[in-house]
Amino acid sequence: MYRKHPWLAHLDTLTRPLLVPGLIVHGEWMLAALDGHGLDPTTLFDVHVLLYSHVQGLAMHLEKEAHAEAATGQSEEQWMDSRGPALREPVESGRFPAFAKVLGAFEDGYDLRLDALFAFGLQALLDGLTPLVEGRRAGA
């Protein structure tokens, strides 16, 4: 949905959601999938909001990157390459040893792959929620 309508990620918020049928469809799908697992209503809705937040959060970064590329004429990689000297300063300062250690381990730099990060995060969330959901299955 966000790939087709990238602007949508900025339109809806968690704290003041748009209560329109086209957007409630996702919530209905998620809540129906979780229903019947013995989760109390608060936990059920918290799981829905957590997963929705992950999806929306990364979709917002896709949209922001598209705008930044259009505004600067630089890809994300070109922009990061142009910031090399500014990045080296905090790394070489000694003030951020963990940051420096991790960045120093990348031979060709870090490739921020939002699609892969989305899949990685979603899998981690689902794996982490599995004991909660399956452990409370109604009738179990």
C-alpha distance (Angstrom), angle and dihedral (degrees) to the residues before:
residue distance angle dihedral
M1 . . .
Y2 3.81 . .
R3 3.80 91.9 .
K4 3.82 89.4 55.9
H5 3.82 93.9 41.5
P6 3.84 108.2 24.3
W7 3.81 92.7 171.0
L8 3.80 89.6 64.5
A9 3.81 93.0 76.4
H10 3.81 89.7 67.2
L11 3.78 95.7 41.2
D12 3.79 100.3 64.2
T13 3.80 126.2 54.7
L14 3.78 133.8 -169.8
T15 3.77 94.1 -128.2
R16 3.80 96.9 47.0
P17 3.78 106.1 23.0
L18 3.76 122.3 -171.0
L19 3.77 104.8 -113.6
V20 3.77 98.6 -149.6
P21 3.81 125.4 132.6
G22 3.81 94.4 -119.6
L23 3.80 91.1 60.0
I24 3.79 97.3 37.1
V25 3.82 88.6 61.3
H26 3.82 89.9 79.8
G27 3.80 91.9 50.8
E28 3.78 91.4 48.3
W29 3.80 91.4 50.7
M30 3.80 92.7 48.8
L31 3.80 95.8 44.6
A32 3.81 92.0 46.9
A33 3.82 90.1 51.2
L34 3.81 90.9 52.4
D35 3.81 96.5 40.6
G36 3.78 115.8 106.8
H37 3.80 95.2 34.9
G38 3.79 94.8 102.0
L39 3.80 96.1 -109.4
D40 3.77 116.1 150.8
P41 3.83 114.1 -118.3
T42 3.82 94.1 -102.5
T43 3.80 93.9 51.0
L44 3.80 91.0 43.7
F45 3.78 91.9 53.6
D46 3.82 92.6 41.5
V47 3.82 89.8 56.8
H48 3.80 89.8 49.2
V49 3.83 91.9 49.8
L50 3.83 92.4 45.9
L51 3.80 93.5 52.9
Y52 3.81 92.7 41.6
S53 3.82 89.7 51.1
H54 3.80 91.9 53.7
V55 3.80 92.0 51.2
Q56 3.80 94.8 44.0
G57 3.80 94.0 43.6
L58 3.78 95.1 56.5
A59 3.81 90.9 40.8
M60 3.81 88.3 57.3
H61 3.81 90.1 55.5
L62 3.81 91.2 50.9
E63 3.80 89.5 53.1
K64 3.82 93.4 45.1
E65 3.80 91.1 50.3
A66 3.81 91.5 50.3
H67 3.82 89.4 52.7
A68 3.81 93.0 45.3
E69 3.80 92.2 50.2
A70 3.80 91.1 49.1
A71 3.81 91.6 47.9
T72 3.82 97.5 45.5
G73 3.78 101.9 29.1
Q74 3.81 87.5 -132.5
S75 3.77 128.1 114.0
E76 3.80 117.1 -128.4
E77 3.80 89.0 -102.1
Q78 3.82 92.8 50.7
W79 3.79 90.8 48.2
M80 3.82 92.5 50.2
D81 3.82 91.4 46.6
S82 3.79 89.5 54.4
R83 3.83 89.5 53.6
G84 3.82 94.6 55.3
P85 3.82 96.0 112.5
A86 3.80 92.4 47.1
L87 3.80 90.4 50.4
R88 3.79 94.2 47.8
E89 3.82 92.3 57.4
P90 3.85 97.5 66.8
V91 3.82 91.1 37.3
E92 3.82 92.8 53.7
S93 3.82 94.7 40.1
G94 3.81 93.5 81.2
R95 3.80 90.7 -132.0
F96 3.81 93.9 106.0
P97 3.81 107.6 42.8
A98 3.81 97.8 163.2
F99 3.80 91.5 47.7
A100 3.80 91.1 47.5
K101 3.81 92.7 47.5
V102 3.81 93.5 51.8
L103 3.80 94.9 43.6
G104 3.80 90.3 46.1
A105 3.80 89.9 56.7
F106 3.82 92.2 63.8
E107 3.79 109.8 89.6
D108 3.79 94.5 -167.5
G109 3.79 100.1 20.9
Y110 3.76 129.4 -96.5
D111 3.78 117.4 -59.4
L112 3.81 108.2 -147.9
R113 3.80 101.7 -148.7
L114 3.79 105.9 -177.2
D115 3.81 94.5 -170.7
A116 3.80 91.4 52.8
L117 3.80 91.1 43.7
F118 3.81 89.4 51.2
A119 3.81 91.8 52.4
F120 3.82 92.1 44.1
G121 3.80 92.6 50.0
L122 3.78 94.5 44.4
Q123 3.80 91.2 50.2
A124 3.81 90.9 49.2
L125 3.80 91.4 49.1
L126 3.79 93.4 47.5
D127 3.80 92.9 45.6
G128 3.78 90.3 48.5
L129 3.80 92.9 48.4
T130 3.81 94.9 46.5
P131 3.83 96.0 86.1
L132 3.81 90.1 47.9
V133 3.80 94.1 49.6
E134 3.80 99.4 36.8
G135 3.80 93.8 40.0
R136 3.79 91.9 60.8
R137 3.80 99.1 41.5
A138 3.80 108.4 152.3
G139 3.78 110.7 -102.2
A140 3.81 93.4 15.6
